[in-house]
Amino acid sequence: MGPYDWGWLAVLLAAPLMIFALTRATRGWPLPEVRRLLGWLLGLGLVVPAPIPGHPGHYAPAFLVLLFEWLFQRPGKPATAGLILAAAAALALALALVTGILARRLRARRGHADEAP
C-alpha cells in the first residue's frame, strides 16, 4: 500500500469516529431526526471523493478539495468538488427523508397491531 491508499484508509477510519463524536455531542438534542440527518451529512461529506485538479486519476475527500481549491489556489477550480458535495448532501437529505417516512410508517403499523384484540 502506498501513501495514497494509506490516506484513504485514514479517512475511512476517521469518518465513523467523527460520526460517533457528533452523536455524543448532540445526544441532548430533542430532535433525533436532526441528529440522524447531521450524521448522514457528516458521513457522506467526509468520504465522498472528488478529483484533484492537476492530478489525473487521484481523488481526495470532496470537502478538502473544495476548501483547498477555494482558499489556497488562486486559479483554483472548486466547482467540481462543490457540485459533488451538493449532490452528496441531496442524497443524504433524500435518504434521511425516506428512512424517516419508513420509520414513521413502521411505528404506526406497530401501534395499530398492538391495539388489535
All heavy atoms as an XYZ file, in Angstrom:
891
protein
N       0.849     -1.190      0.000
C       0.000      0.000      0.000
C       0.884      1.239      0.000
O       1.803      1.350      0.786
C      -0.899      0.021      1.234
C      -2.144     -0.822      1.055
S      -3.296     -0.905      2.441
C      -3.526      0.750      2.953
N       0.507      2.158     -0.871
C       1.258      3.401     -0.962
C       0.630      4.496     -0.103
O      -0.398      4.295      0.556
N       1.236      5.666     -0.118
C       0.716      6.784      0.686
C      -0.719      7.176      0.319
O      -1.502      7.552      1.180
C       1.678      7.929      0.382
C       2.895      7.303     -0.186
C       2.467      6.003     -0.794
N      -1.048      7.070     -0.960
C      -2.401      7.402     -1.412
C      -3.414      6.470     -0.749
O      -4.453      6.908     -0.243
C      -2.446      7.288     -2.940
C      -3.780      7.615     -3.561
C      -4.224      8.925     -3.656
C      -4.582      6.608     -4.083
C      -5.444      9.224     -4.243
C      -5.800      6.899     -4.677
C      -6.215      8.207     -4.750
O      -7.420      8.500     -5.329
N      -3.116      5.179     -0.742
C      -4.008      4.193     -0.116
C      -4.100      4.403      1.393
O      -5.173      4.278      1.976
C      -3.527      2.774     -0.419
C      -3.512      2.479     -1.912
O      -4.442      2.923     -2.605
O      -2.566      1.809     -2.369
N      -2.971      4.692      2.017
C      -2.975      4.933      3.464
C      -3.796      6.172      3.810
O      -4.473      6.223      4.836
C      -1.553      5.085      3.999
C      -0.855      3.778      4.157
C       0.164      3.300      3.388
C      -1.134      2.764      5.126
N       0.527      2.052      3.819
C      -0.243      1.701      4.891
C      -2.053      2.650      6.166
C      -0.250      0.545      5.660
C      -2.047      1.494      6.929
C      -1.157      0.460      6.676
N      -3.731      7.184      2.951
C      -4.521      8.390      3.179
C      -6.013      8.100      3.164
O      -6.768      8.564      4.027
N      -6.450      7.317      2.174
C      -7.870      6.964      2.104
C      -8.273      6.056      3.251
O      -9.383      6.149      3.774
C      -8.218      6.337      0.763
C      -8.580      7.383     -0.237
C      -7.852      7.792     -1.295
C      -9.760      8.191     -0.226
N      -8.506      8.796     -1.956
C      -9.689      9.063     -1.323
C     -10.874      8.265      0.599
C     -10.671      9.994     -1.617
C     -11.868      9.186      0.306
C     -11.758     10.037     -0.781
N      -7.382      5.171      3.664
C      -7.674      4.321      4.814
C      -7.868      5.169      6.070
O      -8.787      4.929      6.856
C      -6.554      3.295      5.017
C      -6.761      2.310      6.150
C      -8.000      1.445      5.897
C      -5.528      1.438      6.328
N      -7.027      6.189      6.235
C      -7.174      7.089      7.382
C      -8.513      7.822      7.338
O      -9.183      7.970      8.364
C      -6.019      8.098      7.410
N      -8.915      8.255      6.154
C     -10.207      8.940      6.010
C     -11.351      7.988      6.361
O     -12.276      8.352      7.105
C     -10.375      9.483      4.569
C     -11.806      9.896      4.294
C      -9.429     10.640      4.329
N     -11.298      6.768      5.843
C     -12.376      5.808      6.090
C     -12.441      5.370      7.552
O     -13.518      5.041      8.056
C     -12.239      4.602      5.166
C     -12.457      4.893      3.687
C     -12.160      3.664      2.841
C     -13.874      5.392      3.433
N     -11.312      5.361      8.234
C     -11.312      5.035      9.660
C     -11.744      6.221     10.520
O     -12.356      6.042     11.571
C      -9.931      4.548     10.092
C      -9.497      3.187      9.548
C      -8.065      2.881      9.968
C     -10.437      2.095     10.003
N     -11.432      7.423     10.068
C     -11.778      8.614     10.842
C     -13.257      8.962     10.738
O     -13.824      9.529     11.681
C     -10.940      9.804     10.383
N     -13.894      8.635      9.632
C     -15.302      9.001      9.430
C     -16.215      8.429     10.512
O     -17.004      9.181     11.100
C     -15.765      8.598      8.045
N     -16.153      7.129     10.822
C     -17.032      6.629     11.899
C     -16.722      7.254     13.257
O     -17.628      7.482     14.057
C     -16.755      5.118     11.925
C     -16.135      4.804     10.633
C     -15.447      6.036     10.163
N     -15.461      7.559     13.496
C     -15.107      8.221     14.761
C     -15.710      9.625     14.833
O     -16.185     10.051     15.892
C     -13.591      8.286     14.921
C     -12.893      6.942     15.085
C     -11.383      7.124     15.089
C     -13.360      6.259     16.347
N     -15.707     10.333     13.712
C     -16.301     11.669     13.679
C     -17.814     11.593     13.868
O     -18.403     12.407     14.569
C     -15.964     12.375     12.360
C     -14.502     12.675     12.173
S     -13.911     13.928     13.312
C     -14.796     15.336     12.735
N     -18.451     10.614     13.249
C     -19.897     10.454     13.397
C     -20.229     10.097     14.847
O     -21.189     10.617     15.421
C     -20.428      9.396     12.411
C     -20.279      9.910     10.980
C     -21.879      9.049     12.710
C     -20.515      8.869      9.925
N     -19.422      9.226     15.451
C     -19.626      8.872     16.859
C     -19.478     10.114     17.748
O     -20.293     10.343     18.647
C     -18.635      7.791     17.285
C     -18.696      7.464     18.743
C     -19.740      6.708     19.246
C     -17.720      7.913     19.616
C     -19.810      6.405     20.598
C     -17.771      7.625     20.965
C     -18.825      6.867     21.457
N     -18.454     10.926     17.478
C     -18.247     12.140     18.267
C     -19.419     13.105     18.104
O     -19.869     13.717     19.070
C     -16.937     12.819     17.856
N     -19.934     13.242     16.881
C     -21.097     14.100     16.644
C     -22.316     13.574     17.380
O     -23.066     14.343     17.996
C     -21.395     14.194     15.146
C     -22.643     14.988     14.777
C     -22.386     16.475     14.974
C     -23.061     14.709     13.353
N     -22.503     12.264     17.355
C     -23.638     11.654     18.043
C     -23.552     11.909     19.545
O     -24.547     12.246     20.189
C     -23.690     10.142     17.760
O     -23.777      9.965     16.343
C     -24.875      9.490     18.419
N     -22.375     11.766     20.096
C     -22.193     12.009     21.534
C     -22.386     13.491     21.879
O     -22.970     13.817     22.901
C     -20.807     11.554     21.982
C     -20.554     10.073     21.826
C     -21.332      9.259     22.778
N     -20.860      9.511     24.119
C     -21.402      9.041     25.222
N     -22.441      8.253     25.127
N     -20.928      9.328     26.389
N     -21.914     14.364     21.007
C     -22.011     15.799     21.276
C     -23.443     16.307     21.184
O     -23.799     17.290     21.836
C     -21.126     16.577     20.306
N     -24.273     15.646     20.392
C     -25.648     16.112     20.192
C     -26.674     15.225     20.890
O     -27.863     15.318     20.605
C     -25.983     16.170     18.687
O     -25.854     14.865     18.124
C     -25.085     17.150     17.963
N     -26.263     14.397     21.823
C     -27.196     13.442     22.437
C     -28.287     14.115     23.255
O     -29.320     13.529     23.484
C     -26.441     12.419     23.267
C     -25.804     12.982     24.490
C     -25.135     11.884     25.294
N     -24.411     12.496     26.394
C     -23.130     12.380     26.592
N     -22.418     11.628     25.787
N     -22.549     12.982     27.594
N     -28.115     15.342     23.663
C     -29.143     16.035     24.427
C     -30.151     16.784     23.565
O     -31.094     17.378     24.076
N     -29.962     16.764     22.263
C     -30.878     17.474     21.375
C     -32.242     16.797     21.385
O     -32.346     15.574     21.380
C     -30.334     17.504     19.964
C     -29.189     18.457     19.769
C     -28.436     19.053     20.733
C     -28.654     18.890     18.529
N     -27.466     19.824     20.169
C     -27.580     19.747     18.816
C     -28.970     18.632     17.217
C     -26.829     20.357     17.825
C     -28.223     19.234     16.239
C     -27.172     20.092     16.537
N     -33.314     17.586     21.352
C     -34.645     16.997     21.431
C     -35.127     16.332     20.137
O     -36.075     15.569     20.166
C     -35.534     18.191     21.782
C     -34.807     19.378     21.262
C     -33.344     19.047     21.374
N     -34.496     16.604     19.008
C     -34.970     16.059     17.728
C     -33.999     15.009     17.194
O     -32.970     15.332     16.608
C     -35.118     17.174     16.688
C     -36.130     18.264     17.020
C     -36.050     19.383     16.016
C     -37.525     17.678     17.058
N     -34.321     13.722     17.376
C     -33.414     12.684     16.890
C     -33.289     12.662     15.367
O     -32.267     12.243     14.840
C     -34.017     11.387     17.411
C     -35.431     11.703     17.730
C     -35.490     13.166     18.046
N     -34.311     13.133     14.658
C     -34.242     13.159     13.200
C     -33.149     14.106     12.722
O     -32.460     13.832     11.737
C     -35.589     13.584     12.595
C     -36.709     12.594     12.801
C     -37.405     12.763     14.157
O     -37.198     13.798     14.824
O     -38.138     11.844     14.541
N     -32.992     15.236     13.419
C     -31.950     16.197     13.051
C     -30.576     15.596     13.318
O     -29.654     15.750     12.514
C     -32.140     17.528     13.819
C     -30.985     18.470     13.560
C     -33.457     18.170     13.422
N     -30.447     14.890     14.422
C     -29.175     14.235     14.732
C     -28.834     13.203     13.656
O     -27.690     13.106     13.214
C     -29.255     13.540     16.090
C     -29.352     14.496     17.248
C     -29.516     13.782     18.568
N     -28.395     12.891     18.796
C     -28.470     11.799     19.524
N     -29.604     11.447     20.092
N     -27.416     11.042     19.697
N     -29.825     12.426     13.236
C     -29.606     11.409     12.206
C     -29.205     12.072     10.890
O     -28.288     11.621     10.206
C     -30.862     10.558     12.032
C     -30.687      9.381     11.137
C     -31.880      8.423     11.077
N     -33.167      8.959     11.435
C     -33.789      8.707     12.594
N     -33.232      7.932     13.485
N     -34.974      9.237     12.836
N     -29.879     13.158     10.526
C     -29.556     13.875      9.300
C     -28.132     14.424      9.350
O     -27.381     14.319      8.381
C     -30.555     15.010      9.060
C     -30.278     15.899      7.856
C     -30.302     15.086      6.578
C     -31.276     17.026      7.802
N     -27.746     15.008     10.479
C     -26.379     15.515     10.605
C     -25.357     14.387     10.484
O     -24.287     14.573      9.901
C     -26.204     16.245     11.932
C     -26.859     17.612     12.023
C     -26.699     18.182     13.425
C     -26.283     18.560     11.002
N     -25.684     13.231     11.012
C     -24.791     12.077     10.871
C     -24.621     11.665      9.422
O     -23.509     11.403      8.963
N     -25.736     11.597      8.686
C     -25.670     11.267      7.255
C     -24.826     12.298      6.498
O     -23.979     11.944      5.684
C     -27.067     11.247      6.641
C     -27.842      9.998      6.857
C     -28.800      9.779      7.804
C     -27.755      8.788      6.111
N     -29.308      8.510      7.683
C     -28.688      7.881      6.651
C     -26.977      8.373      5.034
C     -28.861      6.599      6.157
C     -27.156      7.098      4.536
C     -28.082      6.234      5.099
N     -25.095     13.584      6.773
C     -24.368     14.644      6.072
C     -22.878     14.600      6.387
O     -22.042     14.743      5.490
C     -24.951     16.013      6.421
C     -26.316     16.331      5.827
C     -26.863     17.623      6.410
C     -26.231     16.427      4.316
N     -22.541     14.405      7.646
C     -21.138     14.338      8.018
C     -20.471     13.110      7.406
O     -19.376     13.209      6.840
C     -20.987     14.313      9.543
C     -19.560     14.214     10.054
C     -18.790     15.487      9.732
C     -19.546     13.971     11.546
N     -21.129     11.979      7.500
C     -20.550     10.757      6.945
C     -20.289     10.852      5.454
O     -19.204     10.525      4.973
N     -21.275     11.307      4.712
C     -21.088     11.447      3.266
C     -20.095     12.545      2.933
O     -19.276     12.403      2.033
C     -22.422     11.713      2.574
C     -23.329     10.507      2.415
C     -24.687     10.922      1.863
C     -22.699      9.480      1.510
N     -20.158     13.635      3.679
C     -19.240     14.741      3.424
C     -17.785     14.377      3.650
O     -16.895     14.901      2.988
N     -17.537     13.470      4.570
C     -16.161     13.080      4.853
C     -15.582     12.102      3.847
O     -14.378     12.100      3.607
C     -16.069     12.458      6.255
C     -16.233     13.405      7.430
C     -16.277     12.625      8.730
C     -15.108     14.423      7.467
N     -16.403     11.254      3.276
C     -15.857     10.184      2.431
C     -16.147     10.321      0.947
O     -15.610      9.546      0.154
C     -16.329      8.797      2.919
C     -15.877      8.523      4.322
C     -17.827      8.650      2.797
N     -16.965     11.270      0.537
C     -17.261     11.432     -0.889
C     -16.007     11.936     -1.606
O     -15.460     12.965     -1.239
C     -18.435     12.415     -1.091
C     -18.601     12.782     -2.541
C     -19.702     11.832     -0.541
N     -15.541     11.192     -2.612
C     -14.311     11.604     -3.306
C     -14.582     12.615     -4.413
O     -15.663     12.660     -4.997
C     -13.791     10.298     -3.899
C     -15.010      9.488     -4.120
C     -15.990      9.870     -3.038
N     -13.563     13.415     -4.680
C     -13.595     14.362     -5.798
C     -12.232     14.314     -6.476
O     -11.205     14.107     -5.816
C     -13.893     15.777     -5.300
N     -12.199     14.507     -7.780
C     -10.905     14.502     -8.465
C     -10.063     15.703     -8.041
O     -10.583     16.796     -7.810
C     -11.278     14.583     -9.943
C     -12.661     15.100     -9.977
C     -13.313     14.720     -8.689
N      -8.771     15.468     -7.944
C      -7.849     16.543     -7.588
C      -7.412     17.220     -8.880
O      -6.794     16.577     -9.731
C      -6.624     16.004     -6.825
C      -7.081     15.267     -5.568
C      -5.665     17.131     -6.485
C      -5.972     14.529     -4.846
N      -7.735     18.520     -9.051
C      -7.326     19.215    -10.278
C      -5.805     19.191    -10.442
O      -5.056     19.420     -9.496
C      -7.826     20.639    -10.078
C      -8.938     20.514     -9.093
C      -8.537     19.388     -8.193
N      -5.370     18.879    -11.629
C      -3.942     18.839    -11.919
C      -3.283     17.503    -11.599
O      -2.091     17.336    -11.833
N      -4.036     16.579    -11.043
C      -3.513     15.258    -10.710
C      -4.499     14.196    -11.213
O      -5.260     13.639    -10.426
C      -3.294     15.112     -9.205
C      -2.313     16.077     -8.648
N      -0.952     15.875     -8.731
C      -2.481     17.263     -8.028
C      -0.334     16.886     -8.171
N      -1.238     17.753     -7.738
N      -4.500     13.928    -12.506
C      -5.470     12.978    -13.056
C      -5.335     11.596    -12.410
O      -4.238     11.109    -12.160
C      -5.142     12.925    -14.544
C      -3.918     13.729    -14.748
C      -3.578     14.429    -13.497
N      -6.486     11.011    -12.122
C      -6.505      9.684    -11.530
C      -6.372      9.677    -10.022
O      -6.373      8.619     -9.411
N      -6.235     10.838     -9.413
C      -6.127     10.927     -7.956
C      -7.360     11.640     -7.403
O      -7.842     12.613     -7.980
C      -4.862     11.667     -7.540
C      -3.627     10.852     -7.720
N      -2.975     10.763     -8.925
C      -2.946     10.075     -6.848
C      -1.932      9.968     -8.786
N      -1.887      9.535     -7.536
N      -7.811     11.133     -6.273
C      -9.001     11.676     -5.631
C      -8.688     11.983     -4.175
O      -7.783     11.395     -3.583
C     -10.159     10.678     -5.710
C     -10.619     10.433     -7.118
C      -9.990      9.489     -7.923
C     -11.672     11.155     -7.657
C     -10.394      9.268     -9.224
C     -12.083     10.943     -8.959
C     -11.442     10.007     -9.727
O     -11.850      9.807    -11.027
N      -9.466     12.890     -3.623
C      -9.373     13.236     -2.209
C     -10.795     13.515     -1.724
O     -11.711     13.684     -2.539
C      -8.496     14.469     -2.021
N     -11.001     13.551     -0.411
C     -12.344     13.901      0.066
C     -12.780     15.245     -0.534
O     -12.015     16.202     -0.574
C     -12.163     13.985      1.576
C     -11.026     13.056      1.865
C     -10.103     13.217      0.688
N     -14.016     15.268     -1.001
C     -14.510     16.445     -1.735
C     -14.435     17.717     -0.900
O     -14.120     18.779     -1.431
C     -15.931     16.197     -2.205
N     -14.695     17.616      0.410
C     -14.648     18.838      1.213
C     -13.226     19.393      1.278
O     -13.033     20.612      1.292
C     -15.232     18.612      2.612
C     -14.310     17.948      3.586
C     -13.567     18.710      4.460
C     -14.198     16.578      3.636
C     -12.717     18.106      5.369
C     -13.360     15.961      4.539
C     -12.606     16.731      5.409
N     -12.216     18.524      1.275
C     -10.829     19.009      1.278
C     -10.451     19.632     -0.057
O      -9.793     20.678     -0.099
C      -9.869     17.859      1.599
C      -9.874     17.359      3.028
C      -8.937     16.173      3.179
C      -9.503     18.458      3.992
N     -10.873     19.006     -1.150
C     -10.597     19.571     -2.474
C     -11.274     20.929     -2.602
O     -10.667     21.901     -3.061
C     -11.054     18.608     -3.596
C     -10.896     19.261     -4.966
C     -10.279     17.309     -3.532
N     -12.520     21.023     -2.159
C     -13.250     22.290     -2.239
C     -12.543     23.373     -1.446
O     -12.301     24.475     -1.958
C     -14.677     22.098     -1.720
C     -15.528     23.364     -1.639
C     -15.895     23.845     -3.031
C     -16.761     23.124     -0.816
N     -12.206     23.078     -0.205
C     -11.544     24.084      0.630
C     -10.179     24.488      0.073
O      -9.847     25.668      0.014
C     -11.392     23.568      2.065
C     -12.669     23.489      2.877
C     -12.397     22.828      4.219
C     -13.258     24.867      3.079
N      -9.382     23.509     -0.316
C      -8.054     23.803     -0.823
C      -8.120     24.623     -2.109
O      -7.405     25.615     -2.259
C      -7.272     22.510     -1.055
C      -5.839     22.745     -1.401
C      -4.910     23.045     -0.425
C      -5.420     22.681     -2.720
C      -3.586     23.281     -0.744
C      -4.109     22.916     -3.057
C      -3.172     23.213     -2.071
N      -8.968     24.214     -3.040
C      -9.069     24.933     -4.307
C      -9.659     26.326     -4.129
O      -9.292     27.257     -4.836
C      -9.906     24.134     -5.312
C      -9.250     22.873     -5.803
C      -8.021     23.145     -6.650
O      -8.074     24.056     -7.507
O      -7.011     22.457     -6.441
N     -10.563     26.470     -3.178
C     -11.220     27.756     -2.976
C     -10.327     28.721     -2.188
O     -10.228     29.901     -2.527
C     -12.532     27.524     -2.251
C     -13.347     28.758     -2.027
C     -13.581     29.784     -2.888
C     -14.062     29.089     -0.834
N     -14.397     30.718     -2.319
C     -14.708     30.315     -1.046
C     -14.224     28.453      0.384
C     -15.490     30.920     -0.087
C     -15.011     29.057      1.344
C     -15.631     30.268      1.103
N      -9.663     28.230     -1.164
C      -8.910     29.110     -0.284
C      -7.452     29.303     -0.680
O      -6.900     30.399     -0.490
C      -8.963     28.588      1.156
C     -10.332     28.573      1.818
C     -10.253     27.909      3.178
C     -10.867     29.993      1.944
N      -6.807     28.275     -1.184
C      -5.365     28.338     -1.350
C      -4.891     28.403     -2.789
O      -3.741     28.761     -3.037
C      -4.700     27.140     -0.657
C      -5.000     27.079      0.805
C      -5.679     26.003      1.333
C      -4.625     28.107      1.655
C      -5.966     25.945      2.681
C      -4.904     28.064      2.999
C      -5.583     26.972      3.521
N      -5.729     28.048     -3.735
C      -5.336     28.114     -5.139
C      -6.009     29.322     -5.785
O      -7.219     29.363     -5.903
C      -5.768     26.844     -5.881
C      -5.144     25.578     -5.378
C      -3.675     25.473     -5.754
O      -3.191     26.157     -6.644
N      -2.964     24.616     -5.046
N      -5.225     30.289     -6.197
C      -5.812     31.485     -6.817
C      -6.560     31.133     -8.098
O      -7.682     31.543     -8.276
C      -4.742     32.552     -7.092
C      -4.312     33.272     -5.872
C      -5.495     34.015     -5.253
N      -5.435     33.862     -3.810
C      -6.472     33.859     -3.016
N      -7.677     34.006     -3.489
N      -6.341     33.713     -1.730
N      -5.990     30.376     -9.022
C      -6.783     29.967    -10.172
C      -7.468     28.619     -9.927
O      -7.608     27.812    -10.835
C      -5.759     29.860    -11.298
C      -4.511     29.425    -10.606
C      -4.560     30.082     -9.241
N      -7.864     28.378     -8.695
C      -8.428     27.086     -8.317
C      -9.748     26.780     -9.009
O     -10.411     27.669     -9.561
N     -10.104     25.518     -8.951
C     -11.338     25.043     -9.577
C     -12.168     24.288     -8.540
O     -12.225     23.058     -8.563
C     -11.004     24.128    -10.751
C     -10.209     24.809    -11.844
C      -9.778     23.826    -12.889
C      -8.872     24.524    -13.890
N      -8.151     23.568    -14.715
N     -12.845     25.007     -7.636
C     -13.616     24.334     -6.596
C     -15.004     23.872     -7.042
O     -15.685     23.173     -6.298
C     -13.737     25.402     -5.510
C     -13.726     26.690     -6.264
C     -12.795     26.455     -7.428
N     -15.432     24.248     -8.243
C     -16.807     23.972     -8.671
C     -17.123     22.477     -8.717
O     -18.198     22.055     -8.281
C     -17.067     24.602    -10.033
N     -16.204     21.672     -9.225
C     -16.471     20.244     -9.331
C     -16.676     19.628     -7.955
O     -17.640     18.885     -7.728
C     -15.313     19.531    -10.064
O     -15.164     20.119    -11.346
C     -15.586     18.052    -10.201
N     -15.778     19.935     -7.033
C     -15.905     19.403     -5.674
C     -17.177     19.928     -5.013
O     -17.851     19.199     -4.282
C     -14.684     19.761     -4.841
N     -17.527     21.182     -5.267
C     -18.751     21.748     -4.706
C     -19.998     21.044     -5.227
O     -20.926     20.773     -4.464
N     -20.011     20.752     -6.514
C     -21.154     20.034     -7.098
C     -21.248     18.610     -6.538
O     -22.346     18.116     -6.266
C     -21.039     19.992     -8.617
C     -21.310     21.311     -9.329
C     -20.987     21.188    -10.815
C     -22.743     21.743     -9.125
N     -20.112     17.971     -6.351
C     -20.114     16.623     -5.789
C     -20.644     16.657     -4.359
O     -21.458     15.819     -3.956
C     -18.709     16.004     -5.868
C     -18.358     15.715     -7.329
C     -18.598     14.751     -5.014
C     -16.921     15.321     -7.567
N     -20.204     17.640     -3.578
C     -20.710     17.771     -2.205
C     -22.198     18.094     -2.181
O     -22.937     17.578     -1.343
C     -19.931     18.851     -1.446
C     -18.622     18.402     -0.838
C     -17.908     19.579     -0.194
C     -18.826     17.308      0.173
N     -22.646     18.948     -3.094
C     -24.074     19.276     -3.156
C     -24.900     18.039     -3.511
O     -25.965     17.812     -2.923
C     -24.316     20.388     -4.180
N     -24.399     17.232     -4.438
C     -25.109     16.002     -4.792
C     -25.131     15.028     -3.617
O     -26.152     14.382     -3.352
C     -24.452     15.351     -6.005
N     -24.027     14.946     -2.885
C     -23.981     14.067     -1.707
C     -24.935     14.568     -0.627
O     -25.612     13.765      0.029
C     -22.558     13.986     -1.165
N     -25.024     15.875     -0.447
C     -25.955     16.433      0.539
C     -27.400     16.163      0.126
O     -28.235     15.813      0.968
C     -25.716     17.937      0.705
N     -27.690     16.299     -1.153
C     -29.046     15.997     -1.636
C     -29.372     14.523     -1.428
O     -30.490     14.180     -1.013
C     -29.175     16.372     -3.113
N     -28.402     13.656     -1.677
C     -28.600     12.231     -1.446
C     -28.829     11.955      0.037
O     -29.712     11.176      0.404
C     -27.395     11.440     -1.956
C     -27.426      9.934     -1.717
C     -28.581      9.296     -2.486
C     -26.105      9.311     -2.129
N     -28.056     12.601      0.895
C     -28.231     12.413      2.340
C     -29.606     12.892      2.786
O     -30.266     12.227      3.595
C     -27.143     13.160      3.105
N     -30.050     14.026      2.272
C     -31.381     14.519      2.623
C     -32.470     13.555      2.153
O     -33.418     13.281      2.885
C     -31.604     15.907      2.025
C     -30.804     17.036      2.655
C     -30.940     18.311      1.825
C     -31.243     17.275      4.079
N     -32.307     13.039      0.939
C     -33.290     12.088      0.418
C     -33.310     10.807      1.246
O     -34.391     10.302      1.585
C     -32.982     11.771     -1.046
N     -32.138     10.285      1.599
C     -32.074      9.077      2.419
C     -32.678      9.309      3.796
O     -33.397      8.456      4.322
C     -30.633      8.596      2.544
C     -30.033      7.946      1.311
C     -28.546      7.681      1.512
C     -30.759      6.665      0.977
N     -32.384     10.468      4.379
C     -32.949     10.776      5.690
C     -34.467     10.897      5.606
O     -35.191     10.420      6.490
C     -32.342     12.066      6.237
N     -34.964     11.508      4.552
C     -36.407     11.647      4.374
C     -37.067     10.281      4.206
O     -38.074      9.980      4.860
C     -36.702     12.535      3.160
C     -38.167     12.781      2.837
C     -38.825     13.547      3.971
C     -38.302     13.537      1.544
N     -36.492      9.449      3.358
C     -37.071      8.119      3.113
C     -37.021      7.272      4.376
O     -38.014      6.628      4.745
C     -36.354      7.422      1.935
C     -36.718      5.958      1.849
C     -36.687      8.133      0.638
N     -35.891      7.245      5.074
C     -35.804      6.437      6.289
C     -36.736      6.972      7.368
O     -37.316      6.193      8.127
C     -34.368      6.353      6.823
O     -33.877      7.665      7.075
C     -33.468      5.620      5.858
N     -36.900      8.286      7.434
C     -37.835      8.859      8.400
C     -39.270      8.472      8.106
O     -40.037      8.116      9.009
N     -39.648      8.524      6.832
C     -41.007      8.135      6.443
C     -41.243      6.654      6.723
O     -42.273      6.264      7.267
C     -41.266      8.467      4.963
C     -41.354      9.984      4.766
C     -42.521      7.788      4.451
C     -41.361     10.425      3.326
N     -40.273      5.816      6.351
C     -40.418      4.383      6.588
C     -40.476      4.068      8.084
O     -41.276      3.225      8.508
C     -39.275      3.614      5.927
C     -39.279      3.605      4.406
C     -38.030      2.911      3.872
C     -40.529      2.947      3.866
N     -39.674      4.733      8.877
C     -39.696      4.504     10.325
C     -41.034      4.945     10.918
O     -41.589      4.265     11.793
C     -38.546      5.253     10.988
N     -41.563      6.061     10.449
C     -42.846      6.545     10.949
C     -43.961      5.564     10.595
O     -44.822      5.258     11.417
C     -43.137      7.926     10.376
C     -44.356      8.586     10.983
C     -44.470     10.039     10.583
N     -43.378     10.781     11.213
C     -42.623     11.680     10.575
N     -42.834     11.940      9.306
N     -41.672     12.318     11.202
N     -43.940      5.043      9.368
C     -44.961      4.067      8.958
C     -44.840      2.776      9.759
O     -45.851      2.177     10.137
C     -44.851      3.769      7.477
C     -45.368      4.889      6.616
C     -45.327      4.509      5.162
N     -45.850      5.589      4.353
C     -45.852      5.590      3.040
N     -45.360      4.549      2.379
N     -46.334      6.607      2.372
N     -43.628      2.336     10.003
C     -43.420      1.123     10.779
C     -43.920      1.298     12.211
O     -44.575      0.416     12.755
C     -41.939      0.746     10.771
C     -41.565     -0.553     11.463
C     -42.249     -1.726     10.779
C     -40.059     -0.738     11.434
N     -43.643      2.463     12.801
C     -44.149      2.733     14.155
C     -45.670      2.774     14.166
O     -46.305      2.285     15.098
C     -43.585      4.051     14.680
C     -42.162      3.954     15.169
C     -41.745      5.184     15.931
N     -41.886      6.418     15.162
C     -40.910      6.989     14.468
N     -39.720      6.443     14.438
N     -41.108      8.114     13.817
N     -46.278      3.350     13.125
C     -47.741      3.423     13.052
C     -48.331      2.020     12.919
O     -49.346      1.713     13.561
C     -48.170      4.295     11.873
N     -47.725      1.170     12.104
C     -48.228     -0.200     11.959
C     -48.087     -0.980     13.260
O     -48.964     -1.743     13.620
C     -47.482     -0.921     10.837
C     -47.955     -0.521      9.485
C     -47.343     -1.406      8.427
N     -47.784     -0.957      7.117
C     -47.171     -1.238      6.007
N     -46.078     -1.980      6.024
N     -47.634     -0.808      4.862
N     -47.001     -0.800     13.934
C     -46.815     -1.499     15.215
C     -47.816     -1.009     16.239
O     -48.312     -1.779     17.033
C     -45.403     -1.282     15.746
C     -44.364     -2.087     15.031
C     -43.018     -1.912     15.677
N     -42.004     -2.632     14.942
C     -40.732     -2.395     15.029
N     -40.284     -1.439     15.825
N     -39.860     -3.091     14.335
N     -48.113      0.276     16.188
C     -49.110      0.833     17.103
C     -50.490      0.257     16.865
O     -51.222     -0.062     17.788
N     -50.859      0.103     15.584
C     -52.155     -0.488     15.257
C     -52.197     -1.979     15.594
O     -53.219     -2.498     15.985
C     -52.496     -0.282     13.782
C     -52.779      1.155     13.429
N     -53.791      1.863     14.022
C     -52.175      1.998     12.568
C     -53.803      3.077     13.532
N     -52.831      3.194     12.649
N     -51.078     -2.661     15.422
C     -51.042     -4.095     15.740
C     -51.163     -4.323     17.232
O     -51.763     -5.292     17.677
C     -49.748     -4.713     15.209
N     -50.610     -3.403     18.043
C     -50.705     -3.540     19.495
C     -52.125     -3.288     19.997
O     -52.532     -3.824     21.013
C     -49.753     -2.553     20.183
C     -48.298     -2.935     19.961
O     -48.051     -4.112     19.618
O     -47.422     -2.059     20.100
N     -52.893     -2.467     19.267
C     -54.248     -2.140     19.697
C     -55.271     -3.218     19.328
O     -56.359     -3.269     19.874
C     -54.687     -0.817     19.063
C     -53.868      0.378     19.565
C     -54.191      1.635     18.791
O     -55.087      1.601     17.919
O     -53.551      2.643     19.059
N     -54.939     -4.093     18.393
C     -55.878     -5.133     17.947
C     -56.102     -6.142     19.070
O     -55.174     -6.493     19.785
C     -55.335     -5.836     16.712
N     -57.368     -6.604     19.238
C     -57.665     -7.555     20.325
C     -57.134     -8.938     20.074
O     -56.901     -9.455     19.119
C     -59.189     -7.583     20.395
C     -59.686     -7.020     19.112
C     -58.554     -6.236     18.514
